[in-house]
Amino acid sequence: MFVRKLTAVFLSLAVLSGCASSQTGPAALPSPEPDSGMRGELGIDKNVNEASIDSYLNRSDSVYRDMRMLKDEADYEAIGGDSYLSGYVDGFEIVPYPYLCNVVGLPEAVGSSYTGTTLFTTDGSGTYTANYEESMDILEDLFPKDKTIFLMCGGGGYAGMTKNLLVSLGWDGNKIYNTGGYWYYEGQHAVQVKREENGSVYYDFHKVPYHYIDFEALHALHEPASQETAAPGGTEAKSDILKPIENNDQLKKMIESGETFVLYVYLPGCTSCAAFKPVIEAFAGSDQVPVYQVSYEDVKKSGIEALNVIEYTPAVFLFENGEAAAYLDPASDDDLPYYKTAESFSKWLSQYLDIEIVVTDDVNETESCEDACIVTAG
C-alpha cells in the first residue's frame, strides 16, 4: 500500500452516490436499539444492521462511514480474516477509526492495530482528549451532527468504538446506528476490492471512497500520548487444539455415525470469534470431549439441517447420537454468559455431558469480562 502526502488538512477521495428521488421523502427510521447477545455488547443495532441496511441506503439526510483501515496492522489472518479491506457496501465512505482514536481492547490473537498519531486519545474509560486544534472540526466535518450516521466495519467493533467516541463528545446517540460488520453483509450493494488473478491477490484500493487525514498539517495541542500499552500484544493462536473439519463429507459422517463432539462455527475475520476462541481452546485443552472447528461459509454449503439455525458467529453445537443435542447462540442474552470464561462454557456443556468444570487463570476468568470479552475490533 502506498501513501501520498497531501497538503490539505484532510482530503476526501469520496464522491457521494446520487440519492434516489422520492416524493414522500425517506422512510422513517426506527430508534437505535442494541441487538441481543454478543452483538448487543458491541452495540450493533437490532433493526438497522447487515441484514437490513440495504433498505436505508442513499438517504439525503444521512452519511455512511466504514471505520476500517485499508491495511490494518492487526493480524486478522490469525483468526482467518483479512487485514486488508476486501470490500465495502456501496454508499459507505472509509474513515479508519484507528486514525481517529487509539484502539483499546483488541483480542490478543490479532495483536495491536495502528499505534501512530490520532486525532484523540482515550484511556479506555470513556474519556477522550483532543490531540490537535483541528481534531473536533475534522470530526464534525466527517460526522455531521445534523445528519443520521450509519457506521459499519468488519465485525462491528470499530463501529461501536466510533459511536462511543461521538456520543462522549456531544453527538446524539439516537441519530447514530452501528450497522454491524461487512463480514456478515449479504445484500445487493457489495463493492469487491479484493480480487485474484493468475494465482495472485490484488486489492483495488482506487475503488475505495477514502478520507485521508494529513496529521503533519495539523497543530498539536500537546505531545500525543504513547499507545504502546493501548492494545494488548499478540499471542499465537493455539490452532492445533481445535480439530479442523476438512470437508462437509467428514462432518456428515461424524454426525451419521453418532459421534459425540463439540462443533465451533466461526466466521473468518469475525472479532467476536477471536475473543471467544481462547475460551473454547482452554476447554478443548482439558481433553474431555473432542472439539472441532468449521467456517461459517462451509456450514452454509453443508446441507446439514441442524446447522440452519445459525445467524451469527461464534456458534457452538454439541452433537451426540446423530443429532444436535445443544446449541449455544451468540445472539441470545441467555447464552451470552457462557461465552465469557472457560469455566462458564464448561458449565453450559455440563448440562448435557458428564464433564468436569474447567477453571483456568489465563483465559478471561473475570465475572465482569470487560475488554477481554467485549469485542472491539473492526
Short mmCIF file of the C-alpha atoms (twelve columns), coordinates in Angstrom:
data_MODEL
# 
_entry.id   MODEL 
# 
loop_
_atom_site.group_PDB 
_atom_site.id 
_atom_site.type_symbol 
_atom_site.label_atom_id 
_atom_site.label_alt_id 
_atom_site.label_comp_id 
_atom_site.label_asym_id 
_atom_site.label_seq_id 
_atom_site.Cartn_x 
_atom_site.Cartn_y 
_atom_site.Cartn_z 
_atom_site.pdbx_PDB_model_num 
ATOM 1   C CA . MET A 1   0.000   0.000   0.000   1 
ATOM 2   C CA . PHE A 2   1.321   3.439   -0.863  1 
ATOM 3   C CA . VAL A 3   0.748   6.739   0.958   1 
ATOM 4   C CA . ARG A 4   0.571   10.122  -0.707  1 
ATOM 5   C CA . LYS A 5   1.305   13.274  1.246   1 
ATOM 6   C CA . LEU A 6   -1.463  15.830  0.879   1 
ATOM 7   C CA . THR A 7   -1.232  19.485  1.801   1 
ATOM 8   C CA . ALA A 8   -4.844  19.898  2.897   1 
ATOM 9   C CA . VAL A 9   -5.875  19.127  6.430   1 
ATOM 10  C CA . PHE A 10  -7.729  16.154  5.052   1 
ATOM 11  C CA . LEU A 11  -8.870  15.210  1.603   1 
ATOM 12  C CA . SER A 12  -11.973 13.246  0.775   1 
ATOM 13  C CA . LEU A 13  -11.482 10.989  -2.185  1 
ATOM 14  C CA . ALA A 14  -15.131 10.094  -1.907  1 
ATOM 15  C CA . VAL A 15  -17.815 11.034  -4.352  1 
ATOM 16  C CA . LEU A 16  -21.228 10.505  -2.846  1 
ATOM 17  C CA . SER A 17  -23.534 8.349   -4.881  1 
ATOM 18  C CA . GLY A 18  -26.699 10.053  -6.103  1 
ATOM 19  C CA . CYS A 19  -29.722 9.943   -3.868  1 
ATOM 20  C CA . ALA A 20  -32.825 8.284   -5.173  1 
ATOM 21  C CA . SER A 21  -35.638 10.785  -5.602  1 
ATOM 22  C CA . SER A 22  -38.795 10.301  -3.643  1 
ATOM 23  C CA . GLN A 23  -41.945 12.384  -3.488  1 
ATOM 24  C CA . THR A 24  -42.732 11.158  0.007   1 
ATOM 25  C CA . GLY A 25  -39.225 11.576  1.433   1 
ATOM 26  C CA . PRO A 26  -37.059 8.984   3.162   1 
ATOM 27  C CA . ALA A 27  -38.703 6.253   5.183   1 
ATOM 28  C CA . ALA A 28  -38.939 6.717   8.925   1 
ATOM 29  C CA . LEU A 29  -36.081 5.154   10.877  1 
ATOM 30  C CA . PRO A 30  -36.569 3.042   13.982  1 
ATOM 31  C CA . SER A 31  -34.820 4.294   17.092  1 
ATOM 32  C CA . PRO A 32  -31.378 2.757   17.606  1 
ATOM 33  C CA . GLU A 33  -31.722 -0.371  19.758  1 
ATOM 34  C CA . PRO A 34  -28.838 -2.665  20.704  1 
ATOM 35  C CA . ASP A 35  -29.153 -6.239  19.482  1 
ATOM 36  C CA . SER A 36  -29.125 -9.140  21.907  1 
ATOM 37  C CA . GLY A 37  -26.245 -11.379 22.929  1 
ATOM 38  C CA . MET A 38  -22.658 -10.697 21.895  1 
ATOM 39  C CA . ARG A 39  -23.813 -8.342  19.161  1 
ATOM 40  C CA . GLY A 40  -25.525 -6.218  21.773  1 
ATOM 41  C CA . GLU A 41  -22.269 -5.918  23.719  1 
ATOM 42  C CA . LEU A 42  -20.703 -4.472  20.588  1 
ATOM 43  C CA . GLY A 43  -23.615 -2.046  20.250  1 
ATOM 44  C CA . ILE A 44  -24.742 -3.457  16.897  1 
ATOM 45  C CA . ASP A 45  -28.267 -2.301  16.154  1 
ATOM 46  C CA . LYS A 46  -31.172 -4.734  16.298  1 
ATOM 47  C CA . ASN A 47  -33.208 -3.183  13.482  1 
ATOM 48  C CA . VAL A 48  -30.702 -1.480  11.163  1 
ATOM 49  C CA . ASN A 49  -27.820 -3.864  10.532  1 
ATOM 50  C CA . GLU A 50  -26.134 -6.020  7.898   1 
ATOM 51  C CA . ALA A 51  -29.432 -7.733  7.061   1 
ATOM 52  C CA . SER A 52  -31.454 -4.547  6.608   1 
ATOM 53  C CA . ILE A 53  -29.025 -1.753  5.702   1 
ATOM 54  C CA . ASP A 54  -29.936 -2.018  2.009   1 
ATOM 55  C CA . SER A 55  -33.331 -0.511  2.895   1 
ATOM 56  C CA . TYR A 56  -31.666 2.609   4.311   1 
ATOM 57  C CA . LEU A 57  -29.022 3.441   1.710   1 
ATOM 58  C CA . ASN A 58  -28.895 6.619   -0.395  1 
ATOM 59  C CA . ARG A 59  -30.692 8.850   2.105   1 
ATOM 60  C CA . SER A 60  -30.074 12.566  1.643   1 
ATOM 61  C CA . ASP A 61  -30.436 13.081  5.402   1 
ATOM 62  C CA . SER A 62  -27.668 10.604  6.257   1 
ATOM 63  C CA . VAL A 63  -23.967 9.826   5.965   1 
ATOM 64  C CA . TYR A 64  -22.408 6.358   5.771   1 
ATOM 65  C CA . ARG A 65  -18.998 5.553   7.261   1 
ATOM 66  C CA . ASP A 66  -16.983 2.332   7.209   1 
ATOM 67  C CA . MET A 67  -14.423 2.518   10.021  1 
ATOM 68  C CA . ARG A 68  -11.816 0.031   8.738   1 
ATOM 69  C CA . MET A 69  -8.283  0.716   7.568   1 
ATOM 70  C CA . LEU A 70  -7.203  -0.147  4.046   1 
ATOM 71  C CA . LYS A 71  -4.479  -2.273  5.637   1 
ATOM 72  C CA . ASP A 72  -4.771  -2.869  9.360   1 
ATOM 73  C CA . GLU A 73  -1.639  -3.640  11.338  1 
ATOM 74  C CA . ALA A 74  -3.620  -6.071  13.489  1 
ATOM 75  C CA . ASP A 75  -3.091  -9.656  12.324  1 
ATOM 76  C CA . TYR A 76  -6.620  -10.620 11.302  1 
ATOM 77  C CA . GLU A 77  -5.171  -13.514 9.316   1 
ATOM 78  C CA . ALA A 78  -4.535  -15.116 12.720  1 
ATOM 79  C CA . ILE A 79  -8.300  -15.570 13.047  1 
ATOM 80  C CA . GLY A 80  -8.935  -16.455 9.415   1 
ATOM 81  C CA . GLY A 81  -9.680  -12.939 8.241   1 
ATOM 82  C CA . ASP A 82  -8.012  -10.366 6.017   1 
ATOM 83  C CA . SER A 83  -6.122  -7.394  7.381   1 
ATOM 84  C CA . TYR A 84  -6.786  -5.621  4.090   1 
ATOM 85  C CA . LEU A 85  -10.142 -4.024  3.289   1 
ATOM 86  C CA . SER A 86  -11.508 -6.575  0.844   1 
ATOM 87  C CA . GLY A 87  -14.803 -4.869  0.052   1 
ATOM 88  C CA . TYR A 88  -17.422 -2.455  1.319   1 
ATOM 89  C CA . VAL A 89  -21.090 -1.544  0.951   1 
ATOM 90  C CA . ASP A 90  -21.731 0.940   -1.846  1 
ATOM 91  C CA . GLY A 91  -22.532 4.345   -0.374  1 
ATOM 92  C CA . PHE A 92  -20.242 3.943   2.632   1 
ATOM 93  C CA . GLU A 93  -17.051 6.000   2.797   1 
ATOM 94  C CA . ILE A 94  -13.933 4.758   4.557   1 
ATOM 95  C CA . VAL A 95  -12.864 6.709   7.670   1 
ATOM 96  C CA . PRO A 96  -10.419 4.500   9.624   1 
ATOM 97  C CA . TYR A 97  -11.206 4.569   13.340  1 
ATOM 98  C CA . PRO A 98  -7.559  3.912   14.353  1 
ATOM 99  C CA . TYR A 99  -6.714  7.360   12.930  1 
ATOM 100 C CA . LEU A 100 -9.488  8.986   14.973  1 
ATOM 101 C CA . CYS A 101 -8.542  7.466   18.326  1 
ATOM 102 C CA . ASN A 102 -6.187  4.880   19.791  1 
ATOM 103 C CA . VAL A 103 -7.586  1.346   19.767  1 
ATOM 104 C CA . VAL A 104 -8.133  -0.434  23.079  1 
ATOM 105 C CA . GLY A 105 -9.498  -3.901  23.795  1 
ATOM 106 C CA . LEU A 106 -8.451  -5.867  20.726  1 
ATOM 107 C CA . PRO A 107 -8.459  -9.666  21.118  1 
ATOM 108 C CA . GLU A 108 -4.945  -10.872 21.918  1 
ATOM 109 C CA . ALA A 109 -4.920  -13.236 18.948  1 
ATOM 110 C CA . VAL A 110 -4.769  -10.337 16.461  1 
ATOM 111 C CA . GLY A 111 -2.144  -8.293  18.299  1 
ATOM 112 C CA . SER A 112 -2.061  -4.498  18.044  1 
ATOM 113 C CA . SER A 113 -3.584  -2.255  15.424  1 
ATOM 114 C CA . TYR A 114 -2.074  1.055   14.266  1 
ATOM 115 C CA . THR A 115 -0.332  2.818   17.165  1 
ATOM 116 C CA . GLY A 116 0.628   6.062   15.471  1 
ATOM 117 C CA . THR A 117 -0.781  9.576   15.591  1 
ATOM 118 C CA . THR A 118 -4.527  10.014  16.245  1 
ATOM 119 C CA . LEU A 119 -6.961  12.919  16.500  1 
ATOM 120 C CA . PHE A 120 -7.996  11.868  20.010  1 
ATOM 121 C CA . THR A 121 -6.640  9.704   22.804  1 
ATOM 122 C CA . THR A 122 -8.664  7.640   25.265  1 
ATOM 123 C CA . ASP A 123 -7.649  5.750   28.383  1 
ATOM 124 C CA . GLY A 124 -10.465 3.273   27.754  1 
ATOM 125 C CA . SER A 125 -12.714 4.686   30.479  1 
ATOM 126 C CA . GLY A 126 -14.857 6.845   28.189  1 
ATOM 127 C CA . THR A 127 -12.712 9.995   28.408  1 
ATOM 128 C CA . TYR A 128 -11.360 11.407  25.133  1 
ATOM 129 C CA . THR A 129 -8.640  14.064  24.810  1 
ATOM 130 C CA . ALA A 130 -8.095  16.039  21.602  1 
ATOM 131 C CA . ASN A 131 -4.529  15.953  20.303  1 
ATOM 132 C CA . TYR A 132 -4.867  18.796  17.753  1 
ATOM 133 C CA . GLU A 133 -6.572  22.163  17.481  1 
ATOM 134 C CA . GLU A 134 -8.424  20.848  14.422  1 
ATOM 135 C CA . SER A 135 -9.481  17.486  15.905  1 
ATOM 136 C CA . MET A 136 -13.073 18.451  16.681  1 
ATOM 137 C CA . ASP A 137 -13.530 20.359  13.410  1 
ATOM 138 C CA . ILE A 138 -12.428 17.324  11.409  1 
ATOM 139 C CA . LEU A 139 -14.701 15.031  13.398  1 
ATOM 140 C CA . GLU A 140 -17.697 17.338  12.872  1 
ATOM 141 C CA . ASP A 141 -16.977 17.508  9.148   1 
ATOM 142 C CA . LEU A 142 -16.711 13.734  8.775   1 
ATOM 143 C CA . PHE A 143 -19.718 13.041  11.034  1 
ATOM 144 C CA . PRO A 144 -22.179 15.951  10.620  1 
ATOM 145 C CA . LYS A 145 -24.330 16.387  13.707  1 
ATOM 146 C CA . ASP A 146 -27.366 17.342  11.630  1 
ATOM 147 C CA . LYS A 147 -27.282 14.020  9.760   1 
ATOM 148 C CA . THR A 148 -28.195 10.476  10.643  1 
ATOM 149 C CA . ILE A 149 -24.953 8.488   10.825  1 
ATOM 150 C CA . PHE A 150 -24.673 4.855   9.746   1 
ATOM 151 C CA . LEU A 151 -21.480 3.112   10.883  1 
ATOM 152 C CA . MET A 152 -20.005 -0.195  9.730   1 
ATOM 153 C CA . CYS A 153 -16.674 -2.019  9.952   1 
ATOM 154 C CA . GLY A 154 -15.506 -5.632  9.720   1 
ATOM 155 C CA . GLY A 155 -17.323 -7.143  12.672  1 
ATOM 156 C CA . GLY A 156 -18.968 -4.212  14.467  1 
ATOM 157 C CA . GLY A 157 -16.179 -3.335  16.899  1 
ATOM 158 C CA . TYR A 158 -14.617 -0.273  15.279  1 
ATOM 159 C CA . ALA A 159 -18.145 0.980   14.534  1 
ATOM 160 C CA . GLY A 160 -19.044 0.590   18.200  1 
ATOM 161 C CA . MET A 161 -15.872 2.426   19.234  1 
ATOM 162 C CA . THR A 162 -16.761 5.260   16.877  1 
ATOM 163 C CA . LYS A 163 -20.255 5.642   18.288  1 
ATOM 164 C CA . ASN A 164 -18.825 5.719   21.823  1 
ATOM 165 C CA . LEU A 165 -16.374 8.425   20.742  1 
ATOM 166 C CA . LEU A 166 -19.031 10.562  19.092  1 
ATOM 167 C CA . VAL A 167 -21.604 10.279  21.867  1 
ATOM 168 C CA . SER A 168 -18.976 11.078  24.504  1 
ATOM 169 C CA . LEU A 169 -18.080 14.242  22.572  1 
ATOM 170 C CA . GLY A 170 -21.644 15.515  22.241  1 
ATOM 171 C CA . TRP A 171 -23.291 13.717  19.318  1 
ATOM 172 C CA . ASP A 172 -26.883 12.490  19.643  1 
ATOM 173 C CA . GLY A 173 -26.747 8.710   20.068  1 
ATOM 174 C CA . ASN A 174 -30.305 8.423   18.747  1 
ATOM 175 C CA . LYS A 175 -29.046 9.502   15.328  1 
ATOM 176 C CA . ILE A 176 -26.159 7.020   15.142  1 
ATOM 177 C CA . TYR A 177 -26.515 3.398   14.063  1 
ATOM 178 C CA . ASN A 178 -23.877 0.684   14.423  1 
ATOM 179 C CA . THR A 179 -24.969 -1.419  11.471  1 
ATOM 180 C CA . GLY A 180 -22.511 -4.212  12.256  1 
ATOM 181 C CA . GLY A 181 -19.888 -5.890  10.130  1 
ATOM 182 C CA . TYR A 182 -19.214 -6.185  6.421   1 
ATOM 183 C CA . TRP A 183 -18.218 -9.794  7.113   1 
ATOM 184 C CA . TYR A 184 -21.918 -10.621 7.585   1 
ATOM 185 C CA . TYR A 185 -23.275 -8.496  4.763   1 
ATOM 186 C CA . GLU A 186 -25.131 -10.467 2.070   1 
ATOM 187 C CA . GLY A 187 -27.027 -7.613  0.457   1 
ATOM 188 C CA . GLN A 188 -27.047 -6.351  -3.113  1 
ATOM 189 C CA . HIS A 189 -24.590 -3.455  -2.853  1 
ATOM 190 C CA . ALA A 190 -21.216 -5.008  -2.109  1 
ATOM 191 C CA . VAL A 191 -18.241 -3.463  -3.911  1 
ATOM 192 C CA . GLN A 192 -15.431 -6.008  -4.209  1 
ATOM 193 C CA . VAL A 193 -11.939 -4.633  -3.660  1 
ATOM 194 C CA . LYS A 194 -10.053 -7.899  -3.341  1 
ATOM 195 C CA . ARG A 195 -9.558  -9.960  -6.491  1 
ATOM 196 C CA . GLU A 196 -7.489  -12.916 -7.577  1 
ATOM 197 C CA . GLU A 197 -5.831  -13.085 -10.954 1 
ATOM 198 C CA . ASN A 198 -3.375  -15.686 -12.269 1 
ATOM 199 C CA . GLY A 199 -2.817  -17.019 -8.777  1 
ATOM 200 C CA . SER A 200 -2.073  -13.609 -7.261  1 
ATOM 201 C CA . VAL A 201 -4.214  -11.480 -4.941  1 
ATOM 202 C CA . TYR A 202 -4.794  -7.809  -5.684  1 
ATOM 203 C CA . TYR A 203 -6.579  -5.026  -3.780  1 
ATOM 204 C CA . ASP A 204 -8.117  -2.329  -5.964  1 
ATOM 205 C CA . PHE A 205 -7.939  0.486   -3.451  1 
ATOM 206 C CA . HIS A 206 -8.577  3.019   -6.210  1 
ATOM 207 C CA . LYS A 207 -12.226 1.927   -5.972  1 
ATOM 208 C CA . VAL A 208 -12.452 2.932   -2.324  1 
ATOM 209 C CA . PRO A 209 -14.042 6.284   -1.289  1 
ATOM 210 C CA . TYR A 210 -11.442 7.150   1.347   1 
ATOM 211 C CA . HIS A 211 -10.952 10.072  3.760   1 
ATOM 212 C CA . TYR A 212 -7.318  10.926  4.386   1 
ATOM 213 C CA . ILE A 213 -6.123  12.924  7.418   1 
ATOM 214 C CA . ASP A 214 -2.871  14.819  6.948   1 
ATOM 215 C CA . PHE A 215 -1.551  14.959  10.506  1 
ATOM 216 C CA . GLU A 216 1.531   16.973  9.507   1 
ATOM 217 C CA . ALA A 217 -0.727  19.880  8.546   1 
ATOM 218 C CA . LEU A 218 -2.395  19.969  11.976  1 
ATOM 219 C CA . HIS A 219 -1.476  21.995  15.049  1 
ATOM 220 C CA . ALA A 220 -0.685  19.805  18.061  1 
ATOM 221 C CA . LEU A 221 -2.124  20.744  21.449  1 
ATOM 222 C CA . HIS A 222 0.398   18.580  23.279  1 
ATOM 223 C CA . GLU A 223 2.675   15.642  22.717  1 
ATOM 224 C CA . PRO A 224 0.326   12.760  21.787  1 
ATOM 225 C CA . ALA A 225 0.209   10.047  24.445  1 
ATOM 226 C CA . SER A 226 2.118   6.855   23.765  1 
ATOM 227 C CA . GLN A 227 -0.007  3.977   22.537  1 
ATOM 228 C CA . GLU A 228 2.424   1.271   23.487  1 
ATOM 229 C CA . THR A 229 0.042   -0.032  26.149  1 
ATOM 230 C CA . ALA A 230 -3.201  0.910   24.402  1 
ATOM 231 C CA . ALA A 231 -3.764  -2.547  22.996  1 
ATOM 232 C CA . PRO A 232 -2.542  -5.938  24.207  1 
ATOM 233 C CA . GLY A 233 0.317   -7.603  22.405  1 
ATOM 234 C CA . GLY A 234 -0.323  -10.515 20.119  1 
ATOM 235 C CA . THR A 235 -0.150  -14.132 21.137  1 
ATOM 236 C CA . GLU A 236 -0.121  -17.034 18.798  1 
ATOM 237 C CA . ALA A 237 -3.439  -18.833 18.477  1 
ATOM 238 C CA . LYS A 238 -3.401  -22.418 19.648  1 
ATOM 239 C CA . SER A 239 -4.692  -23.609 16.291  1 
ATOM 240 C CA . ASP A 240 -3.704  -27.231 16.880  1 
ATOM 241 C CA . ILE A 241 -6.059  -27.589 19.862  1 
ATOM 242 C CA . LEU A 242 -9.233  -27.217 17.806  1 
ATOM 243 C CA . LYS A 243 -9.509  -30.024 15.279  1 
ATOM 244 C CA . PRO A 244 -10.330 -28.817 11.757  1 
ATOM 245 C CA . ILE A 245 -13.224 -30.189 9.709   1 
ATOM 246 C CA . GLU A 246 -11.565 -30.932 6.387   1 
ATOM 247 C CA . ASN A 247 -14.756 -31.116 4.324   1 
ATOM 248 C CA . ASN A 248 -18.516 -31.450 4.645   1 
ATOM 249 C CA . ASP A 249 -18.433 -35.177 3.940   1 
ATOM 250 C CA . GLN A 250 -16.300 -35.664 7.046   1 
ATOM 251 C CA . LEU A 251 -18.777 -33.684 9.157   1 
ATOM 252 C CA . LYS A 252 -21.760 -35.614 7.810   1 
ATOM 253 C CA . LYS A 253 -20.088 -38.935 8.528   1 
ATOM 254 C CA . MET A 254 -19.265 -37.875 12.081  1 
ATOM 255 C CA . ILE A 255 -22.908 -36.969 12.690  1 
ATOM 256 C CA . GLU A 256 -24.313 -40.063 10.997  1 
ATOM 257 C CA . SER A 257 -22.012 -42.358 12.978  1 
ATOM 258 C CA . GLY A 258 -23.351 -40.910 16.239  1 
ATOM 259 C CA . GLU A 259 -20.056 -39.451 17.451  1 
ATOM 260 C CA . THR A 260 -20.082 -37.144 20.460  1 
ATOM 261 C CA . PHE A 261 -18.239 -33.904 19.744  1 
ATOM 262 C CA . VAL A 262 -18.395 -30.124 20.083  1 
ATOM 263 C CA . LEU A 263 -18.572 -28.099 16.861  1 
ATOM 264 C CA . TYR A 264 -17.346 -24.500 16.916  1 
ATOM 265 C CA . VAL A 265 -18.550 -22.443 13.929  1 
ATOM 266 C CA . TYR A 266 -16.560 -19.278 13.188  1 
ATOM 267 C CA . LEU A 267 -16.539 -16.622 10.508  1 
ATOM 268 C CA . PRO A 268 -13.185 -15.567 9.038   1 
ATOM 269 C CA . GLY A 269 -12.461 -12.036 10.235  1 
ATOM 270 C CA . CYS A 270 -15.100 -12.179 12.994  1 
ATOM 271 C CA . THR A 271 -13.588 -10.485 16.029  1 
ATOM 272 C CA . SER A 272 -16.269 -11.900 18.320  1 
ATOM 273 C CA . CYS A 273 -14.851 -15.271 17.325  1 
ATOM 274 C CA . ALA A 274 -11.344 -14.045 18.137  1 
ATOM 275 C CA . ALA A 275 -12.456 -13.052 21.629  1 
ATOM 276 C CA . PHE A 276 -14.180 -16.382 22.241  1 
ATOM 277 C CA . LYS A 277 -11.506 -18.601 20.721  1 
ATOM 278 C CA . PRO A 278 -9.182  -18.609 23.784  1 
ATOM 279 C CA . VAL A 279 -12.153 -19.687 25.891  1 
ATOM 280 C CA . ILE A 280 -13.073 -22.695 23.780  1 
ATOM 281 C CA . GLU A 281 -9.375  -23.534 23.318  1 
ATOM 282 C CA . ALA A 282 -8.981  -23.622 27.090  1 
ATOM 283 C CA . PHE A 283 -11.857 -26.065 27.319  1 
ATOM 284 C CA . ALA A 284 -10.554 -28.153 24.412  1 
ATOM 285 C CA . GLY A 285 -7.225  -28.402 26.219  1 
ATOM 286 C CA . SER A 286 -8.921  -30.336 29.019  1 
ATOM 287 C CA . ASP A 287 -9.339  -33.283 26.569  1 
ATOM 288 C CA . GLN A 288 -12.762 -34.228 27.883  1 
ATOM 289 C CA . VAL A 289 -14.610 -34.200 24.572  1 
ATOM 290 C CA . PRO A 290 -13.335 -33.636 21.008  1 
ATOM 291 C CA . VAL A 291 -13.751 -30.046 19.816  1 
ATOM 292 C CA . TYR A 292 -13.836 -29.334 16.074  1 
ATOM 293 C CA . GLN A 293 -13.924 -26.030 14.222  1 
ATOM 294 C CA . VAL A 294 -15.515 -25.225 10.868  1 
ATOM 295 C CA . SER A 295 -16.054 -21.963 8.988   1 
ATOM 296 C CA . TYR A 296 -19.496 -20.438 8.574   1 
ATOM 297 C CA . GLU A 297 -19.042 -20.436 4.786   1 
ATOM 298 C CA . ASP A 298 -18.533 -24.215 4.766   1 
ATOM 299 C CA . VAL A 299 -21.519 -24.744 7.064   1 
ATOM 300 C CA . LYS A 300 -23.752 -22.845 4.635   1 
ATOM 301 C CA . LYS A 301 -22.760 -25.277 1.891   1 
ATOM 302 C CA . SER A 302 -23.063 -28.414 4.008   1 
ATOM 303 C CA . GLY A 303 -26.797 -29.003 3.680   1 
ATOM 304 C CA . ILE A 304 -26.909 -30.175 7.322   1 
ATOM 305 C CA . GLU A 305 -30.351 -29.150 8.544   1 
ATOM 306 C CA . ALA A 306 -29.403 -28.785 12.217  1 
ATOM 307 C CA . LEU A 307 -26.920 -26.019 11.301  1 
ATOM 308 C CA . ASN A 308 -29.502 -23.876 9.521   1 
ATOM 309 C CA . VAL A 309 -30.331 -22.093 12.788  1 
ATOM 310 C CA . ILE A 310 -27.025 -20.180 12.684  1 
ATOM 311 C CA . GLU A 311 -27.427 -16.465 12.049  1 
ATOM 312 C CA . TYR A 312 -24.230 -15.170 13.647  1 
ATOM 313 C CA . THR A 313 -20.927 -16.466 14.916  1 
ATOM 314 C CA . PRO A 314 -19.310 -17.739 17.098  1 
ATOM 315 C CA . ALA A 315 -21.861 -20.553 17.337  1 
ATOM 316 C CA . VAL A 316 -21.324 -23.818 19.215  1 
ATOM 317 C CA . PHE A 317 -23.108 -27.164 18.879  1 
ATOM 318 C CA . LEU A 318 -22.945 -30.378 20.838  1 
ATOM 319 C CA . PHE A 319 -23.557 -33.384 18.599  1 
ATOM 320 C CA . GLU A 320 -24.484 -36.672 20.197  1 
ATOM 321 C CA . ASN A 321 -26.182 -39.816 18.890  1 
ATOM 322 C CA . GLY A 322 -26.543 -38.367 15.403  1 
ATOM 323 C CA . GLU A 323 -28.237 -35.099 16.306  1 
ATOM 324 C CA . ALA A 324 -27.581 -31.623 17.648  1 
ATOM 325 C CA . ALA A 325 -28.156 -32.081 21.368  1 
ATOM 326 C CA . ALA A 326 -27.386 -28.452 22.292  1 
ATOM 327 C CA . TYR A 327 -26.810 -25.089 20.605  1 
ATOM 328 C CA . LEU A 328 -25.031 -22.035 22.029  1 
ATOM 329 C CA . ASP A 329 -26.352 -18.923 20.272  1 
ATOM 330 C CA . PRO A 330 -24.234 -15.718 20.249  1 
ATOM 331 C CA . ALA A 331 -27.356 -13.614 19.624  1 
ATOM 332 C CA . SER A 332 -29.077 -14.871 22.781  1 
ATOM 333 C CA . ASP A 333 -28.890 -12.884 26.012  1 
ATOM 334 C CA . ASP A 334 -29.482 -16.113 27.924  1 
ATOM 335 C CA . ASP A 335 -26.477 -17.770 26.257  1 
ATOM 336 C CA . LEU A 336 -24.130 -14.790 26.449  1 
ATOM 337 C CA . PRO A 337 -22.698 -15.567 29.931  1 
ATOM 338 C CA . TYR A 338 -21.482 -18.960 28.724  1 
ATOM 339 C CA . TYR A 339 -19.139 -17.288 26.218  1 
ATOM 340 C CA . LYS A 340 -17.195 -15.302 28.772  1 
ATOM 341 C CA . THR A 341 -14.921 -17.817 30.506  1 
ATOM 342 C CA . ALA A 342 -13.703 -21.373 30.129  1 
ATOM 343 C CA . GLU A 343 -15.444 -22.143 33.400  1 
ATOM 344 C CA . SER A 344 -18.807 -20.764 32.290  1 
ATOM 345 C CA . PHE A 345 -18.549 -22.521 28.923  1 
ATOM 346 C CA . SER A 346 -17.878 -25.877 30.553  1 
ATOM 347 C CA . LYS A 347 -20.813 -25.270 32.905  1 
ATOM 348 C CA . TRP A 348 -23.046 -24.889 29.865  1 
ATOM 349 C CA . LEU A 349 -21.763 -28.120 28.376  1 
ATOM 350 C CA . SER A 350 -22.053 -29.948 31.703  1 
ATOM 351 C CA . GLN A 351 -25.837 -29.635 31.391  1 
ATOM 352 C CA . TYR A 352 -25.664 -32.206 28.602  1 
ATOM 353 C CA . LEU A 353 -22.491 -34.211 29.255  1 
ATOM 354 C CA . ASP A 354 -20.859 -35.626 32.358  1 
ATOM 355 C CA . ILE A 355 -17.727 -33.460 32.333  1 
ATOM 356 C CA . GLU A 356 -15.597 -31.620 34.881  1 
ATOM 357 C CA . ILE A 357 -15.779 -27.839 35.125  1 
ATOM 358 C CA . VAL A 358 -12.665 -26.221 33.643  1 
ATOM 359 C CA . VAL A 359 -11.072 -23.466 35.706  1 
ATOM 360 C CA . THR A 360 -8.028  -21.634 34.369  1 
ATOM 361 C CA . ASP A 361 -6.302  -18.422 35.407  1 
ATOM 362 C CA . ASP A 362 -5.242  -17.342 31.913  1 
ATOM 363 C CA . VAL A 363 -8.449  -17.107 29.905  1 
ATOM 364 C CA . ASN A 364 -10.975 -14.388 30.678  1 
ATOM 365 C CA . GLU A 365 -11.512 -15.520 34.259  1 
ATOM 366 C CA . THR A 366 -13.437 -12.458 35.455  1 
ATOM 367 C CA . GLU A 367 -17.085 -12.014 36.203  1 
ATOM 368 C CA . SER A 368 -17.156 -8.518  34.685  1 
ATOM 369 C CA . CYS A 369 -15.445 -9.725  31.498  1 
ATOM 370 C CA . GLU A 370 -14.850 -6.125  30.374  1 
ATOM 371 C CA . ASP A 371 -12.438 -5.654  27.455  1 
ATOM 372 C CA . ALA A 372 -11.326 -9.291  27.278  1 
ATOM 373 C CA . CYS A 373 -14.785 -10.408 26.215  1 
ATOM 374 C CA . ILE A 374 -16.317 -7.314  24.696  1 
ATOM 375 C CA . VAL A 375 -15.128 -7.450  21.117  1 
ATOM 376 C CA . THR A 376 -13.941 -4.089  19.909  1 
ATOM 377 C CA . ALA A 377 -12.251 -4.727  16.622  1 
ATOM 378 C CA . GLY A 378 -13.343 -3.870  13.124  1 
# 
